[in-house]
Amino acid sequence: MRCFTVLGPSNAGKTTLVEALGSLDAKPTRHEFTEFFAVTEFTYLDEPWAAFDVAGGADYLGFAGEALAASDAAILCVPPEPGAAVLCAPYLRLIEESGTPCILFINRMDATENRVRDIVASLQAYAKHTIILRQVPIREGGEVVGTVDLISERAWEFTPGEHSRLVEIPEDVRAREQEARAELLEHLSDFNDELLEELIEDKTPPREEVYDVATAVLRDNEDIPAFLGSASGRNGITRLMKSLRHEAPTVEVTAARIGNGAAAVGVFATYRKHMGKAVVLRALGGALSAGEALGGAGIGNLSGLDARQPIESLAPGAVGVAVKSDHLNSGQVFSGEAAEPMPAWSRGHPPSLASLVTPVHEKDDARLSVALAKVAEIDPGLSVEQDEVSGHAAARLQGPMHLRRVQALLESDFGVEVGMQEVSARYKETISKPVEHQHRHRKQSGGAGQFADVVMKIAPQPRGEGFVFDEVVKGGAVPRNYIPAVEAGAKDATALGPLGFPVIDVAVTLLDGKAHSVDSSDFAFRAAGKACVKEALEDAGPVLLQPIDRVNVHVPSVFSGAIVTLVSSLKGQVLGFDPNPEAKGWDIFHALLPDSSLGELARALGGAAQGTAWFEADFDHYQEVHGKEAAKISAEAAEAAAAG
């Protein structure tokens, strides 16, 4: 079986294209695993094929990457508008990072008057590989009514809903065809010395030789050939499928590309009610049988892609579903003994939108933890951690749509209704002046009492120095065995300062104190140390600190100007941008941004860059906040604490 992935932006016609390709010989069988991932099985000229169809949109790039890693080739389905090229940029980038041979299909050519040259040139701005035309259009009155194949030099007239009809090359197209063919041959000659010699000697190379060179160039992933057509009109589909059949690599080449002695790869995984975990596998190194060791343990059961009909084995290249094999997962390369993760490019963008996940019903708390772990296991764009402040689960997601999808999945498939709340910024506070303070802790309620007296000084530290404790007690006024308790109490006091946040960068010095031979204890001195520092913080000029993150936004160059405006509106500082050396047509935009603005950045970035950009953020430093803004933040923290 040969496999390919169809990629492209939303509404490019990917699913229609898969249906058209699959229907050339017989009715295809489509298996929908979710609303965003499907596998279509079909035969073409008695050969079995499988097409992975992944929905468009940044939220699904991780699923597209995992399918791409298991594919022999990719078809990038694009709209026929030059302005839509930027929407295709993330897919071109993913394909080139993966090293998967790619064929470009410019769809809906029967419904556009745009010049093919302009469409290709706009796409070339985002591709390191040369995009080379394999066809030129035939137009009548500005409308595309057919194509000329540049290798066979045959013209085909579109007939809606049917195979295209062979016709003579129109005279008004012949000059353009000769020009484009010369460009194609010159390009291919860069990879074949024999073809180069023939062109230098002004000989016409045989058609079969040109096809062979084109096949070798695609299989070696040296260029991106471009074809024209209309999936809905069934135009140009046969030519595309023939190219895929003759020129795309075989499963043996795919296995060599993946390497590591791969026996199989995990293409997709999901949890189904009454079935458990189902993993779509593609066999690579040999046949896979139920019960055989894979990834360090035995495969449970194997079934066809309908996940109903049991099968004994998967032939090399074939795709099936493993159930009762919880040790397997998507995004992994399997040998018999081990499972290795696919490269980082296959997992899509790092998740950037953070949200607290809490159960609507307290009884679901334990079930939520299990459900979240399972969802994160099968979703390459999701990560789950524990929020250090609230203790709740914190999910990191691709964006607002991803958040709603995860929320719906938890309820529909796991029966856990959840609420989502934005993670609060990690505010801190410090002090602005030194203060000396004395506190006496004394309690007497019958029996042994409690007594401890301490005199302490607190002083601001340079940013990043943290908490420092020292003592200069003389004459044993505070017995040495109680000093660690005083230090522990002082640390306790910094857990929550007068503004409602943890206190950082403070030096505490124990100056003096008193003890009682009977009533003093570690507990008493810890309580005294905590109360003394807590009271001193009130008088030491508390200052609110907000975390500032260093943010790197990965964005197509045409949108870099819009990011300047966006960052400025979020009270950020623009540091500049650099061309991305690894991705043509992309910039890495650098900025400093308040941590509290990251959620808004994640939500606004989709509109500013039409869903193509993403960002990574790391803590950089703390910045003082004063006046009304500090008072507002402190009041909100007090309100949240009172609410529980």
N, C-alpha and C positions, 0 to 999 in steps of 0.2 A: 504494500500500500504506500502511495505517495501522499504527503501532507503539506498543506500550505495554510498560511494565515492571511486573512483579508483585513487590512487596516485602513484607517482614514478618519477624517473628522465626522462629526454628526451630520446626518442627512446627505452624505456623499453618495449613497446608493449601494452600500456594501452588501447588505442582505439580499437586495435584488440581484446584484452581480453574482453572489454565490448561487442563488436559485437558477440564474440563467446558465451558469457554467455547469451546474449539476443536471440540468434538463436537456443537455445536448444529445445524449443517447437514450436516456430512460428517466423515469421519475426518481428524483433524489429522495433520501430519507433524512429529515432534519430532526436532531435531538436537542431540545432546548433544556439546558441545565438550570439557567436562570434567565431573567429578562435581559441580561447583558452578555451572556456567553452561550454559544450553540456550536454544535459540530454537525456538519452535513456530510453524509456518506453518499457516494455515487460512483458509477462506472463510466469510463470513457474509453472507447475502442477496446473493450473487454479488460481494462485495467482498473483496479480499485483505487479510489481517491477519498481523501477526507479534507474538508475545509473547516478551519477554525474561524468563527465569526465573532469578533469582539466589538461591543458597542463603542462608539466614539465618545470622546471626553476625557479630560485629564484624570478623572476619578478611576478610570479603568485601564490606565497605562500599565499598571502592575500585572493585571490579568493578560493584557496583550503581550507583555514581555515574556511571560511564562509560556504562552502559546507559541510565540515566535522562536523561543529557544528549542522547541520540539519540532520545528517545521523545516522542510527541505527548502522552501522558498517563501517569499512574501509577495502579496499583491497590494500595492498602495493605490487605493481607489480615491480619486480626487475630483472635485468639481471643476467645470471648465471656465473658471473665472480667475484671472491673474490675482485679484485681490484676496482670493481664498487661499493663496499659497502659504501665508503665515499660519493659517489654521492647520496646515499639513506639516509645519515645521517640527512639532514634537514627534511625529511618526517617522519622518525622515531621520531625525536624530536617533530615535530608538533603533530603527533598522540598521543604521550605520554602526552604532555601538555594538549591535548584536553580531555583525558580520554575516548576516543572512542575505543570500542573493535576493534581489528585489526586481519586480517588474512593475512599472507604473502604468496605470490605466486611467486615462482621462475620460471620465464618464459624461453622459448627457451631451455629447457632441452634436446631436441632432437638434438641440434646443439652444444653441448659442451662435453668436456671430463673432466671438472673440477669436483673435489670431492665435493659432497653436504656438507659434514662436514666442508670443508674449506670455502664454501660460507656462511654457517650459522654462523660459528665462526667469520668471518670478519664482518658480520652484527651485531652479538651480542656485538661487541665492542662499538656500538652506542645505545644500547637498555638497559634500566633498567629492562624491562620485560624479562623473559626467553623466548627465541625463541625455540620452541620444535617441532621436526620433527613429522609429522603425516604420512609420507610416506618415503620409501626408494626406490632408483632406481634399476631397473633391467638393466644390461648392457650386451651387446654382442660386443666383440671386442672394448671395450672402449666407445661405443655409447649407450646412454640411449634409451631403446626400450620399457620400461614400468615401472610400480611402484607396490609396495606392500603396502597396507593400514595396518597401525600398530594396529588399533583397530579391524577391521573385519578379519584381516589376510587373505585377498584375494589379488591375484595378477592380474594385468590388463596389457595387452599388447597393446601398441599404434598401432592404425591403422589410418594413415593420412587422415584427412578429415571426419572421422567417429567416432562413439563411440568406446572406447577401448574394447578389447575382454578379457573376463574372462579366465585365464589360471591357471595352477598349479604353485605354488611357486617354482622357480628353486632351485635345491639343493645348488648351489654355492652362493645363496642369503640368504638361510635359517638362517645361523649363524648370519649374519649381521642384519637380520630382528628380530631375537630373542633378540639380544643385544639392538637394537633401541627401541623395544617394552618395554623391561625392563626399559629403561631410561624414556620412556613416562609414564609408570604406576607409577614408583617411583615419578616422578614429580607430576602427578595428585593426588597421595596419600597425598601430602602435604596439599591438600585442602579438603580432604574427609576422615574422621576417619574410616568409614566402609571399604573403599578400602584399607586403611593402614593396618587394622587388617587382611584382607584377604591375603595381601602380606606377612605379618609377619608369618601367619600360613601356608604359601606356598600353598594357594589355588588359582585356576585360576578364576579370577572374570568374571562374565557373560558379554558378549559383550554389551548388552543393558545398563548395569550399567556403563560401562566405557564411553559409548557415553553420558549418562546423566551427568556424572562428567565432561567430556570435555565441554559439553554445558554450565554447570553452571560456569565453570572456565572462559570460553570466555565471557559469559554475565556479569560476575563480573569484567571483564578486568584484569584478574590475569596473563595471559600469551599471547604469540603471536604464534598460531599454524602455521606451515609452510607446504605448499603443493607444489607439483612439476607438471610441465606440459609444454605445448606449445600452446599458443593462436592461432598462425597461423595454426598449425596442428590439432587444436581442440582436443588436448590430455590433459587429466586430468581436463577438464572443467566441466564435470558432477559431479565429486567428489567434486570440489570446490564449485559448486552451491548448492549441497546437504548440504554441511557443512554450507554454508551461510544461507540456508533455515532453518535448524534445530537448529543451534547454535547461530546465531546472535540475538540480543535483538529485541523486538517489539517496536512499536512507543510509547507505554505506558512507557517503560523503558527509552527511549530517552527523553520523556517529563519530567520524574522525574530527569534525569541527568541535563537537562537544568535548571529546577526549575523555581521559580518566577511565578508560575501559568501560564506558557506560553500557549497561545492559538495558536501561529504560530511563525515561524521564517522566516526572509528574507534570501533566499539562494543566489540570484544574482539579479543585477539590470542593466538595460541598457536604453539608449534613442534611439528611433527609429523614423525615419522621418515619418511624418503624423500620428504618434501615440502618441508620447511623451514618458513618462517614463513607463517602464514595469518592474515589480518586480516579480521574481519567489518566490512564497510562499510555505511553507509546513505547513499544518494544523497539530496541535498537540493535543490540549485539547478537541476538539470536531469539529463538522462540521462548516465550514465557508461559509457564504452566502453573495452574493453581497448586498451592502447597510448596512451590519452589521458593528457595531462599532469595529474598530481594530486600536490600536495605538493612540486612542484618537479622531478618526474621522471615518466617514463611508468609507467602501470599495467602490470604484467606480464601476468597472466592473470586473468580473472574467471570464477567458477563459482557455481553455486547453493549453498545452505547445506549441501548434502551434501559440498561441496568435491571433487566428482568430475565432475559434468556441466558442461562449459564453456558459458558464455553470452556473447553478443556485447556486451550492455550491461545496465545497471541503470536502470530507469525512475525518475523522481523519487519518493522515498519508499520505494523497494524496498531490500531487504537482500540482500547477497551476500558472497562471499569473494574477496579478492584474494590471489593467490599470486605468487611471484617478484617481490615488490614490497617488498623489505626496508627501503626508506626510509619506508614507511607504518607506523603503529602505532596501537594503541588510545589513547584519551584525547587525541586530537588532532582539531582542526577544520581541514579542508583546503580550500584554494582551488587553482586550477590551478598557481600559482607557489610557494605556501608552505604550511607546516604550523604551526599555532599550538596550544599546549597548552590543554586545557580549563581552566576555573577551578579553583582549589585545592580547592573543596568536592567536586569529582568524584573526587578521589584518596583519599577516606576519611581515616582518622586518621593522623597522623604515626607512623611506626614507633618503638617504644620499647624492644623487647627486643633487646639486642645480643648477638651470638654470633660467635665465631671459626669460620671454615669452613676445614677442612684436609682434603686428600685422604688417604684411607686408604692408597693406594699412591702413592709419590713420583712414579712415571712419569705420573701424572694431573695433576701440578701445573699445567702449561700449559693442559691441557684444562679444568681447573676454572675458570681465569680467564675463558675464553671462555664456558663454560656459565653461570657466574654473571652475566656481563654480559647474556646473552640472557634469562635468567629475570627479572632486574631490569627489563629493557626492557619485558616484557609484564605485569609484576605491579605495579600501582600502590601496593601496600602494602609494597613491599620496596625498600630502598636498600642499596647495597654501597659500602664504602670500605676503605681500607687501615689496619690497626691500627698506630699509630705505635710501639708497643713491640715487638710480635712480628714485624711485617712481613707477617702473614697477612691474608687477606681477612676483613673484619668485616661481617657482614650485620645489618641492623636490620630487625626483623620486628614483626608485629602482636601476637604472643603465642606460647605453646608449641605450639598446634595449627598455626599458620602455619609455625613452624620445622620441624615434622615433615613438613608438606606439601612444603616446599621441598626438604628432604633427600630425600624419596621421589622428587620430580620430577627432581632431578639424577641419581639413580641409574637411574630407569626410562627417561627420555627422552634423557639425555645419556651414560649409561653411566659416570658418575663417582660412585664410592662415597665419601662424605665423613663426617667426624666433626664434631660441633658442641660447642663449649666456650664457657662464659661468658667474656665480656671482663673482664679484671681492672680494678679501679679504678685510676685514675692517681695512685697515691701519690707523694709527694715527701718530701724531708727537708731540714732546715735545721740551723743551729747555734744554741746558746744563749749562748755566751760567746766573747770574743776570745782568740786564741792567736797567739803568735809562734813561728816554727819555721825551722830552718835545715836545708838538705839539700845535700850535695855529690854530684854525679854524676861518677864517674871510672871509665873503662875503658881498659885498655892490653893489646892483644893482638898486638903487632907492628905496625909501620908507624904511621900517624897514630892517636892515641888520642882519647878523648872526655873533656872536662872542662868542668864548669859548677858554680858554687857560688852558691846564692841564700839570702837571708834574707827571709822573707815573714811578713806578718801577715794573718790572716783574722778577720773580725768579722761578727756578724749584722746584717742589713739589715731595715728595716721591710717588712712583708708586701706583696708586689707590686712591690718595687723591682728584683728580679732580680739578675743578676750585674754587679758593678762592679769594674773594675780601675784601679789607680793606681800610680804609682811615685814614690819620693822619694830615689832613688839620688843620692849626691853623689860628686863627684870622678871620675866615669867608671868606678867600680868594676865596673859592668856596662855594657859598651859599648852605646850607644843602638840600634845595629842588631840587638842580640839581645833587646831588651825585648819586641817583638811576639811573639817565640817563647816567652818566659816567660808572657805573657798567654794564648797559645794552649794552653800546657801546663796552666795553671791552669784554663782552661775544660774541658779534657779530663778533669781530675780530678773535676769536678762532674757528669759524666755518670752516675756511679754512686758513691754515697756509702757509708759504713760500714754503713748499715742496709739497703743493697741497692736504693736508689732514687735518682733524679736529685736533685741538691742545688740549692736555689733560695735567693734572697735572701741572698747572701753578698757581702761586700766584700773584695777581695784587694788588698793593698798590697805592692809590692816595696820592701823597705827597704835592702838591701845585697847584696853578692855579690862574686864574684871570677871572673876570666876568665884563660885561658891564650892566649898569642899564637899558638900552633900548634894545640892540641887543642880549643879552644872552637869551637862551631858552633851554628847555629840548632837542629839536631837535639839537641845536648847540652843547650842551655838549655831547650828544650821539655820534654825528659825530666826535667830538674831541677825545672822549675816544676810539672809534673804530680805528681811524687813528693812534693815539699814540701807542696803543698796536700792531697794524699791523706793524708799522715801527720798533718798538722795537724787535719784534719777529725775524726780519731779522738779527739783530745784537746779538741775544742771543744764538747762536750756535744751530740752529734747528737740531733735531735728529729724524730720521724715526723710527717708532715702528711698528713691524709686530705682529699680533695676533698669539699666540700659543695655540693650542687646546689640551686638554687631550682626547685621543682617546682610546676607548675600542673596540677591534676587536674580534668578536665571530667567532671562527674558529675551525674546527676539528683538534685534536692534531697532526695529521700527517703533517699538513701544517704549524705548528707554526714556524718551521725553515725558511720556505719561507717568512713568514711575517717579520722576522728579516731583511732579505736582502732587502725586499721591503721598509720598513720604513727607513732604512739607505739610500737607494737611493733617498728618498724624503726629505733628510736633517732633518729627525726626530731623536728623542732620544728614544731608547728602554728602558722601565722601568721594563720589565719582564712580566711574565704571570702566571696565576693560573688556575688549573683545575676548570671547571665550576661545582659547586656543584649540579646544577639543571639539567645538561644534560651530560649524560655519553659519554665519548670520545671527549669532547669539551674543549677547553681552552678559557679563556678570556685574550687576549693579550693587555698589557697596553703600551702606548707610548705617547710622546709629539711630536706634528707635526705642522708645520706652517699651518695656515688656508688656505693659497694659494695652499697648496698641497692636500687638501681634494678631489678636483675634480679628480686629477690624481690617488689618492688612490682608489676612487670609480671605476674608469675605470680599474685599474691594478689588483684590488683584484680578479676579476673574473678569470683571467688567473693564478694568484698565487695560488688560492685555488679551481680551477675548478668550480667556481660558487657557492660554498657552504658557503662562509664567508660573514659577513656584519659587519658594525661598527656603533658606536654611538660617537659623538664628542660634547664636551662642552668647551667653552672658559676657559682658565686657566690663562694666563698672557700675557703681552706685552714684546717683546724682541727687543733691539736696533739693527738696521741694518745700516752698514756703507759702505763707499767706493763705488765701481762700482755698486754693487747690489742696494744700496740705490739710486744712481743716475739714474739707469735704471728704477726702480719703479716710481720714481718721474717724469721722462720724459714720461713714459707711461700714468701717471695720467694727465699730462698737455696735451698730445695728445688727450686723451679721452674727456677732458673738452672742448678742441677746436672743437672737432667733434660734440659737442652738447649733 
